[in-house]
């Protein structure tokens, strides 16, 4: 029968304190619990080994004996055999008064041959009774893809999670990469523990015409040379419909105008909106007629005077 390094099982060194051992056990017990690893065939074996290591290292007498003989444990069997006949275990709880093993009690069969050879049999069962530890169920992670226009308004959406339809309300103004939590919509708890949670990450597709930065919206709008020079009125399409804008005479290429409060709704702040920014793109005329060229020549002469 092979020697088992209990310190290695718990991931602590030989100088670890009782508190270090307790913390290491609790952390690994949550990770390796068979009920939380239903698809792991080795979960039960790993968990038994973990409990065995905790049973020894959390008991000062057992730990002292284990440290004394270690890998040479076989040489101490004769000396210990006499002591084993006089000793009975007190049924200590291994440090925190609770077991993480939700299947019930521990018996001699739950410990390795190495354990029995070193510490003997006759292990007193310990139970947690009505205090069997409860575990919160695992969380679900989901992605929900929306268009920029979808995120503009509060909307209802139905998601299918683990075969169940969940109807959720998506507040206006959610942003790309934002994550929200729906409490209790995850995996069922263990031993009456609470359900896990559902985390939804939003993926907002880019829009070909509008760019969003926070709650502000940016877009480009074309105007011809004559409107830029002389001014005029332009009908502009926004996410919320059409608006009419006045273009000032002498507008320069790439000049910007701001429409206050015409941007995106601010998340969960009713009535608060960002701004809408328009960058004017001035189109120069192409394929000029002779008459047009003549007029532009006259204009150029006037400007040079």
ZISULGI-V976177 format. One record per residue. N is the residue number from 1. PSI is psi as a letter, one per 20 degrees, with the letter a starting at -180 (NA if undefined). BURIAL is 1 if it has 24 or more other ideal C-beta (glycine too) atoms within 12 Angstrom, else 0. Layout:
{{N & PSI & BURIAL} {N & PSI & BURIAL}}
This chain:
{{1 & p & 0} {2 & q & 0} {3 & p & 0} {4 & p & 1} {5 & n & 0} {6 & h & 1} {7 & h & 1} {8 & h & 0} {9 & g & 1} {10 & i & 1} {11 & k & 0} {12 & r & 1} {13 & r & 0} {14 & i & 0} {15 & j & 0} {16 & q & 1} {17 & r & 0} {18 & h & 0} {19 & h & 0} {20 & g & 0} {21 & g & 1} {22 & g & 1} {23 & g & 0} {24 & g & 1} {25 & g & 1} {26 & g & 1} {27 & g & 0} {28 & h & 1} {29 & h & 1} {30 & h & 1} {31 & h & 0} {32 & j & 1} {33 & p & 1} {34 & h & 1} {35 & h & 1} {36 & i & 1} {37 & l & 0} {38 & h & 0} {39 & j & 0} {40 & o & 0} {41 & h & 0} {42 & j & 0} {43 & g & 0} {44 & g & 0} {45 & g & 0} {46 & h & 0} {47 & h & 1} {48 & g & 1} {49 & h & 1} {50 & g & 1} {51 & h & 1} {52 & g & 1} {53 & g & 1} {54 & h & 1} {55 & h & 1} {56 & g & 1} {57 & i & 1} {58 & i & 1} {59 & o & 1} {60 & g & 0} {61 & g & 0} {62 & g & 1} {63 & h & 1} {64 & g & 0} {65 & g & 1} {66 & g & 1} {67 & h & 1} {68 & g & 0} {69 & h & 1} {70 & c & 0} {71 & i & 0} {72 & k & 0} {73 & h & 1} {74 & h & 0} {75 & i & 0} {76 & j & 0} {77 & g & 0} {78 & g & 0} {79 & h & 0} {80 & h & 1} {81 & g & 0} {82 & h & 0} {83 & h & 0} {84 & h & 1} {85 & h & 0} {86 & i & 0} {87 & q & 0} {88 & q & 0} {89 & q & 1} {90 & i & 0} {91 & k & 0} {92 & q & 0} {93 & j & 1} {94 & k & 1} {95 & h & 1} {96 & j & 0} {97 & j & 0} {98 & q & 1} {99 & q & 1} {100 & j & 1} {101 & o & 1} {102 & i & 1} {103 & i & 0} {104 & c & 0} {105 & r & 0} {106 & q & 1} {107 & r & 0} {108 & h & 0} {109 & i & 0} {110 & j & 1} {111 & q & 1} {112 & r & 1} {113 & h & 0} {114 & g & 1} {115 & g & 1} {116 & h & 1} {117 & h & 1} {118 & h & 1} {119 & i & 1} {120 & r & 1} {121 & b & 0} {122 & k & 0} {123 & p & 1} {124 & p & 0} {125 & q & 0} {126 & q & 1} {127 & r & 0} {128 & i & 0} {129 & c & 0} {130 & i & 0} {131 & k & 0} {132 & p & 0} {133 & p & 1} {134 & q & 0} {135 & p & 1} {136 & q & 1} {137 & r & 1} {138 & q & 1} {139 & q & 1} {140 & q & 1} {141 & p & 0} {142 & q & 1} {143 & q & 0} {144 & o & 1} {145 & p & 0} {146 & q & 1} {147 & r & 0} {148 & h & 1} {149 & h & 0} {150 & h & 1} {151 & i & 1} {152 & h & 1} {153 & q & 0} {154 & p & 0} {155 & q & 0} {156 & q & 0} {157 & q & 1} {158 & p & 0} {159 & q & 1} {160 & o & 0} {161 & p & 1} {162 & k & 0} {163 & j & 0} {164 & q & 0} {165 & p & 0} {166 & p & 0} {167 & p & 0} {168 & q & 1} {169 & p & 0} {170 & o & 1} {171 & q & 1} {172 & q & 1} {173 & j & 1} {174 & q & 1} {175 & r & 1} {176 & p & 1} {177 & i & 0} {178 & q & 0} {179 & p & 0} {180 & q & 1} {181 & p & 0} {182 & o & 1} {183 & p & 0} {184 & j & 0} {185 & j & 1} {186 & b & 1} {187 & q & 1} {188 & q & 0} {189 & r & 0} {190 & p & 1} {191 & k & 1} {192 & j & 0} {193 & r & 0} {194 & q & 0} {195 & q & 1} {196 & a & 1} {197 & r & 1} {198 & p & 1} {199 & p & 0} {200 & p & 1} {201 & p & 0} {202 & p & 1} {203 & o & 0} {204 & o & 1} {205 & q & 0} {206 & q & 0} {207 & p & 0} {208 & i & 0} {209 & h & 0} {210 & q & 1} {211 & p & 0} {212 & p & 1} {213 & o & 0} {214 & c & 0} {215 & j & 1} {216 & q & 1} {217 & p & 1} {218 & q & 1} {219 & r & 1} {220 & q & 1} {221 & p & 1} {222 & p & 0} {223 & q & 1} {224 & r & 0} {225 & h & 1} {226 & h & 0} {227 & h & 1} {228 & h & 1} {229 & g & 0} {230 & i & 0} {231 & r & 0} {232 & a & 0} {233 & p & 0} {234 & p & 1} {235 & p & 0} {236 & p & 1} {237 & p & 0} {238 & a & 1} {239 & h & 1} {240 & j & 0} {241 & a & 0} {242 & q & 0} {243 & q & 0} {244 & p & 0} {245 & q & 1} {246 & p & 0} {247 & p & 1} {248 & q & 0} {249 & q & 0} {250 & k & 0} {251 & p & 1} {252 & q & 0} {253 & p & 0} {254 & j & 0} {255 & q & 0} {256 & q & 0} {257 & q & 1} {258 & p & 0} {259 & o & 1} {260 & p & 0} {261 & j & 0} {262 & j & 1} {263 & b & 1} {264 & q & 1} {265 & q & 1} {266 & p & 0} {267 & p & 0} {268 & k & 0} {269 & n & 0} {270 & p & 0} {271 & i & 0} {272 & p & 0} {273 & q & 1} {274 & a & 1} {275 & r & 1} {276 & p & 1} {277 & p & 1} {278 & p & 1} {279 & p & 1} {280 & p & 1} {281 & o & 0} {282 & p & 1} {283 & p & 0} {284 & q & 0} {285 & q & 0} {286 & r & 0} {287 & l & 0} {288 & q & 0} {289 & r & 0} {290 & g & 0} {291 & g & 0} {292 & g & 0} {293 & h & 0} {294 & g & 0} {295 & g & 0} {296 & h & 0} {297 & g & 0} {298 & g & 0} {299 & g & 0} {300 & h & 0} {301 & h & 0} {302 & g & 0} {303 & h & 0} {304 & i & 0} {305 & NA & 0}}
